[in-house]
């Protein structure tokens, strides 16, 4: 009877802790939204990134021409009412290729960043929380991956699995997860010594629940910052790989490939290269500015103010 009451009390306390965490999270978000609305730079970043997302979603309706079929009678044409950004060396409409290229950028960022974060949280969290042999096993493999520079590792992976859009996403996910694993392990090593972790152990919570329901939410602020930094970096890395011809094959439009194709036109038709380069710059700038606002939203210290 006493054991049953004890288990019942533990369950109620665990539920209360979880509900309290949700309430604190919601209050933190509300306060963060107010701070976000007061941050002009964050609002600018949100506006810039929202425009890119909007273009990506509505690309079929925004494009004025087929992005892969060119008109040889309008090669390297300047901007006009028919071709808003002009045409490239094959007579293809640059605006249409830009909007369809945005789809690939958003797709790559939307898949690889969550995949990197999930893998980083799982392996980095387990290594930092469990310690001992688990930590040594995970981190030795992680260190072996970190021995390769990022671009070299991307190229090595693509040499094995081939080139293409999905292959690029796989390479970007695997190539950048090791550094995330090390960062998250460091965060968890600090948090596992906190009093709330010891209290959770005393009420009988399992290690998995403590890690993913107690520790990870409390390191959400640096994780948000890491994810936003990785978003901009992932976009630049994807542009670099497509520039090298390791992304979607021609004539499939992508911003890096458009820069590659415009190398010989810098003197005669520089706008062919400027437009995709400007889109890469705007997207990365918007993500970085937005990251500052998201950091405020998910900062646990907001709940204490």
N, C-alpha and C positions, 0 to 999 in steps of 0.2 A: 504493500500500500504506500509506504513512504517512498519507495523507488518510483512508483507511478506518479506521485505528486511532484517529485523532483524533476522527472522527465517532462512533465507538463509545464512546470515553471520555467524550465530551460527553453522549451519551445516558445512560450509566450514572450520571454525576454529576447529571444532571437528575432521573432517577428517584430517586436517593438523596435529593436535596433535597426532592422531593415526598413521599417516604415519611417523611422526617424531619419535615416540616411536619405530616403527619397524626399522627405519634406525639406531637409536641409539643402538637397540638390536643387529642388524647385525654387526655394527662396534665393539660392545663389544665382540661378539663371535669371530670375526676375531682376535682381539688383544688377547683374551683369548686363542685361539688356538696356537698363537705364544708362549705365556707363558707356555702352556701345553707342547709344543714341547721342551721347555727349562728345564722342570722339570723332572729329571730322575726318581724320586720316583713316580710321577704321571704316567709316561710312563710304569714303571714296574707294577703299579696297573692295568693300562689299558690292558697290555699284559696278566697278570694273569687272569683277569676277562674275557677277550676275549677268552682265551683258554677254560675256563669252559663253556662259551656260545657256542663255537664251538663244544665241546664234546656233549653238550646237544642237539644241532640241528642235528648233524650227528651220534647220538647214534646207530641207526639201522645199519649203515655201519661200525662203529668203533668197535662194539661189536663182539667178536669172538665166543661166545656161547650164548645159551639161558640163560637169567639172572635168571630164576626161576626153571629151570630143572637141577638137579645135577647128578653127576656120583659117585655112592658109591664106586667105585674102585679107586677114586682119592681124598679121603677125606683129608682135610688139607694138600694138596700137596704144595710144595714150588714153587716159581716162576720158570717158564720154557718157552721155545719157544711156547708151546701150551697154557699155562696159564700164561700170562704176570705178574700177581700179585699173582698167586697161586689160591687155592680154599679154601672154608670155610668148616665148619663141616658137611655140607650136600653135598659136592662135587661140589658146584656151583662156576662158574668162577667169581672171585672177580672183575676183570677188567670190565667184562660185566655188573655186578651189579653196579659198580661205574659210568659207563657212563650213564646208565639208571636212576640212582639216581640223576645225575646232571640235568636231565630233570625236575624232580620234584622241585629241588631247584630253578631253573630259573623260572619255572612256578609260584611257590609260591611268589617269590620276584617280578616278573613281574606283578602280579595281585594285591597282597595285598598292596604294596607300593603306586601305583597310587590311589588305593581305599582309603587308609589312608589319603593321601594328599588331595584328592578331598573332603572327608568328613571334614577334618580338616580346609581346606580353607573355605568351605561353612559355617560351624557352627562357627568356630573361627572368620572368617571375619565378619559375621553378628553380632556376639556378640560384637566385638570390635568397629565396625563402628556405629551400631545403638545405642548401649548403652541402658540405661533405663530398661524397663520391658523385652525387648528382651534379653538383656545381662543377667539379673537375671535369667530368665527362662532357657536359654541354660546352663549357668554356674552352676546352682544348680544341674541339671541333670548330668552335667559333673563331678562335685565334688563327687556326689554319686558313679559314676563309678571309680573315682580315689581313692576312699576309699579302694578298693580291690587291693592287690598286683597283678602285671601283670600275673604271673604264676597261681595264685589262680583264677583269673578271666577267664583265658584260660580254666582251668580245669572245672570251673563251667559251662561255655558255652558248652563245649564238653559233659559234663554230661547231658545236656538238649537236645542237637541236635544230639548226637551220635558222633562216631569217623569215620575218613576217611580223604582223601586228601582235598576235598572241605570244609568239616566241619572245618578242621584246618585253612584253609585260611579265612573262615568266623570269626573264633575265634580270629585269629591274627589281622584281620582288626578292629573288634569291640573292642578288648582288648586294642589296642594301640592308637586308635584314640583320646581318651580323653586327653592324655598328649599333643598331637599335637594341639588340639583345644585350650588349655590354652596357648601354646607357640605362636600360630598364632594370637590369640586375643591380646596378649601383643604387638606384632609387629604392628598390625593394630591400636591399641590405640595410639602409638607414631606417626604413619604416618598420621593419620586423622587430625592432627593439623598442618601439613605442609602447606606452602603457595600454592603449586600446587593443593592441594585438595580444598582450598578456591577458587582458580581461576577457577577450573572445575565447582564448584557450581555456580559461577557468570555467566558462559557462558551457564548454563542451563542443564548440564549433570545430568542424573538420578543417584540416590544413587547406584543402581546396577552397572551401567557403571563406576562410580567413583571407586567403590570397586574393581571390577574385571579387569578394563582396566587401572586404574591409580595406585591404592595402591598395589595390588598384584604383578604386574611386578616390582615395586620398592623394594619389600622385597624378590625378587627372590633368592638373594645370601644366606640368612639364610635358606630359604626353600630348596635349593639344598643341603646345608650342613645337614639339618634335614633328608632329604630323603635318603642321602647316609648313614648316621648313622643308620637310621631305616632299611636299606637294610641288613647291616651286622647283626644287632640285630634280624631281622626277620629270617634270615637264621639260626642263633643260636637257636632261640626259636623254629623254626620248627624242627630242629635236636633234641632238648630236648623233644618235644612232641612225635616225632616218636620213640625216645629212650624209652619213657615210654609206648609205644604201643598204642598211641592215634592218630597216623597218618594212612597212607595207611596200610591195614592189610597184614600180611605175606601171600605168599612169595613175594609180590610186593617189589622191591628193593628201599630202601631209606637209606641215610647215617646214620641217627640216629638209625634206626632199625638194620643196620649192626653192629654198635657199641654194641647194646644191645645183639645181638646174639654172639658176640665175648668175652663177659665177662669171660666166663669159659676157654678161650683159651689164656689168657695173658701170661701164663708160657710156654705152649707147642707150640703155634703158634701165637706169638704176632703180626705178620704182618697182620693178619686178622682184627685186630682192628686199627692198625697204618694207613693203607691205607685210610679208610673212614675218620678217624680223621684228617689226613693230608689234604684231599680234603676240609673238612670244614674250616680248618685253612687257606689254600691258597685262597679259595673263599672270606672269610671275609677280609683277609689282602688285597687282590686285590681291593675290593670295597672301603675299607677305604683309601687306597693310591690314588685311582682314585677320591675319593671325594675331596681331596685337589686340584686337577687339575680342577675339575668342579666348585669348589668355585671361582677360579680365572676367569674362563670363564664367569660366570654369575654375577660377582661382579659389581654392578652399578658404583663403583668408577673408574673402568677401562675406562669408557666413558669420564671421566674428565681429563685423562692423555694425 
